[in-house]
Every structure is written in C-alpha cells, then in structure tokens.
Amino acid sequence: MASVPVTPSWAASTRIPLERSRGTRALLLTGWGTFTLLYAGGAAMSLALAATGDLRMPENLWICLCGIAVSTFVVTALIPVVRSVLTRPELRLEPDALVFADPVLFRREVQVPRASVERVRRVDWSSERLLFEDDPLAELTPLREPLNLEIRLSEATAFEAARGSRTGNWVWHFGRPWKMRPLFPQPRGRTYDRLWLRVADPERAEADLVAWLAAATKADGG
C-alpha cells in the first residue's frame, strides 16, 4: 500500500512532543522507588541510632557516616530520575526560534535562533551514531534509546542552561560502559552543531520543521 504523503501544518507555537522510552521510565521508577524505600528504612535506623546511641563507639559512628553518604547519593540521583518520570519534554516552533522544554536536561527553556537552523532530516540512530570525543553531536535524551530526527545547525551552539553531569545527571552514565554513554548537552566547554531527537512521528515532525523553515525564509524575502 502506497504511503500517504504528510501535509505539513505548521503554525506559531506548534508543539512536537519528544518521546522517552516508556519501558525505561517504568524501570527507573520501579528500581529507584524500591531503592528509596529500602534507604528510608536504613536512614530511619541511622537517625534512631544517632539520637539514642553513643557515637563515641566506632560501629555507631560508622553507621551514621554511611547513612549520610548514602543520603547524598540517593537524593542527587533520585531528583533527575523523578523528573524523567513525571515530565514530558517537547519542542515548540516559534516564529524566531526553536524552543526546547525539558526539565531533565535543562534548567530552563532553551531557544535556538531560527537563523541558526540549517536543515532537518530523519536519521537511523543505530547505524549513524558516531562515538568520538570531539563529535559535536547532542542527543536530547538522558536515556540510551533510538533517536530518529536530526536538526543541523549552521554554527556551533553552546547550551549554558544544560544541567550536565555534575548536577545530578551523572546517574544516566551509571552502569554503562563509557563508549555507550548518552551524549546529552553539557553546560560548559562544549558546543554542538547537530541535535538528535526522538519523536513519535518523525515524518510529521520533519514536515512541520521543513514548513517552519520555509515560512521563515519566505518571511525574510529569501
């Protein structure tokens, strides 16, 4: 059966939802939820020991210090995991910019000026992904999952509003070989000229973005 061509319907503030793996989100919620419950029990025991025990005894002091260390680990890891489960990232097409709203990757909405957008195309993540340290590619997902749309920029762009690995997003590297890490944007020291996304309907998203670029060019008299 012949495919039905997609008719783009771009308008101001068109929203393109960015997909996240439902299975991965469910696994994250189950795993970290279970871990948090187990930790809560251990933390309660540590607090009770600190309140009623003698911290001059080495074993009691050691338990309390371990409780503090685990608290720091759990809290910094749990915050981005909860964000990934509860929030729904999206790309919004505004007349002068692309706007990315993703609380997991960015502290605030990020705008990419229309003039910086060169072209859009669908991609096959499994065969095209390159793993080089200096590769100026940003994957707009914290998860290792297939991405299907590329936005090519005409100039390298920095994302100062990115959360980065040092502010909690280190958890996404946990348990993976370094070469298999997600390449989400970093806030300092890196610039990017390619953005890879995962959308539910890449054909529709590509058509809307191409129409958005064409409308902008026409408005500029190009």
N, C-alpha and C positions, 0 to 999 in steps of 0.2 A: 504494500500500500504506500502510495506516494505521501511524503510528509507535507503537512500543511504549512505554508510559509508564515512566519511570525510577523505580524504588523506592529511596529513599534508604537507606543502610545505615551511618549514622554511628555510630562508636564512638570511645572515647577513643584518642587518638594516631592517628586516621585521617590518612593521608598523601595529599596531592594533588600529583603531580609538576607542576612548572612547565616548560612547553615552551620550547625555544630552537630557532631555525631551524637544521636540520642543514646546509643548504647554506651558510649564513653561517658556521657554525662551521668547516666544511671549508675554505671560502675563507680564513678568518682563519688557520687552521693552515698552509695551503699558502703563503699570502703572507708571513706573518711568519716561517715556518720558512725559506723561501728567503732572505728578507732577513737573517735571523740568520746563515745560513751565509756569505753574502757579507760580512757585517760581521765575522765571525770571521776570515776571511782578511785583511781590512783591518786588524783590530786586531793580528793576529799580525805583520804587516809594520810597524805603528807601534811595537810593543814591540821588534822587532828593530832598528829604526832608533834607538830611544831607547837601547838597550843598546850599540849599536856605532857609532852616528853621532855627529856633532858638533852638539849642539843650539844652538851659537852661530851656526850657519848658518841664516838666516831660513827657507829652504824646509823644513829638517828640523824646526825648532820649529813651523812652521805645520802640518805633517803630524801631529805629536804632539798639538797642541791640538785639531785637528779630530777625531782619534781619541778624545780624552777627551769631546768634545761629543757625538759620535755614540754613545759608550758610554752616556752618561747617557740619551739619547733612547731607545735600543733597550731598555735594562733597564727603565725606567719604563713603556714601552709593552708590552713583552713579558709582564710579570707578569700584568696583568689579562687579556690575550689567552689565556695558558696556563690561567688559572683558568676562563675561559669554555668552553674546550675540554674540560677534564678533570673539571669538577664538574657535578653535576646538582642544580639548585635545587628546593626543594619547600616546600609549605605544609602545616603539621601542625595538626590540630584537637585542642586540649587542652580540658579542661572549662572552664577560666577564661580562655583566651586563644587567639588565632591566633598561630602561631609560624612565622616566615619564616626559612628557612635558605638563604642564597645568598651564598657567599664572594666572588662578583664584586661585588655591591652593598653587602654589609655585612661589617664586621669580626667580628661575632659574630651569633648568632641574635637575631632581633628579635621581641619579643612585643607584640601589640596586644590590650589587655584586651577580654574579651568584652563588657563593658558599653559599650565604645566603638563596637561594630559595630552599625550601624543596619539595613542591608539588603544584599542581594546580588542582582545581576541580570546577565544576559548582555548584551553590548554589541556593536555593529558599529563596530569601530575606524576603518574607512575613512570613515564618514560622521559620527561623533560627536566625533572628536578636535578639541579647540579649542587654538589656539596663541596664548595670551595670556600675557604675562609674569607676571601675578598669578594665573594659573589654579592653584588648589590641587590639582592632579592629579599623582600619582606613578605612573609606569609602571615596574613591577617587571621591567624588562629593560634591558640596555645597548644592545640592537640596535633598529633600526627595523624592526619586524615587526608583523603584525596581532595585536592583543590582543582577547580575547573574553569577559572576565569582570570585572565591577566590584564592589568591596567599598566600600560607602558608610559613612563613619564619622560618628558623631553629634557629634564635636568634632574640631577641628583637632589633628593629631598631628605631633610632630617626630620625626625619625629621627637621633638623635645617633650611632648606630653606623654610619651610612652612610659609605661610603668617599669619595664625592664626586669632583669633577673634579680636585682639586689633589693627589690621592694616587694618580695613575695612570690613573683613569678618564677623563681628558681624551682618551684615544685614541679613545673612542667618538664624539667630536664630529669627529674628523679626516676631512676630505674631504666634509663635509656642509654645506649652507647652514645658517645659524643657525636659521632657522624650521623646519628639518626635523630638528632635534636630538632625541635621545631624552630624555625627561623623567624620568630616574631620580632617586631621592631624593638630596637634598643634606644634609650633616650639620648645617649651621648656617644660621640666617637664614630658613628656610622651614618652613612647616607644611602639612599635607595633610589633606583630608577625603575624598578619593577615591583608591582604589588600583586600578589596572588590571593584569590578569594575562593570561598566555597559558597555557591548559591544553589537554590533548589532547582531553578530553571535557567541554566546557563545560556540557552538560546534566546530566551526572552530578555534576560539581563543584558546580553550583548547587544541585542536590537535596541533596547532603551538607551544604553550608553552611546551607541553609534548615533542614534537620533538626537541625543542631547548634544553631542559634539557637533553634528551637522547644523543644528539650530543655532548654536553659539557662533559657529563660523559664519552662517548667513547673517546673523545679527551684527557681526563685526564688518559685514560688507565684503567677506572673503569669497 
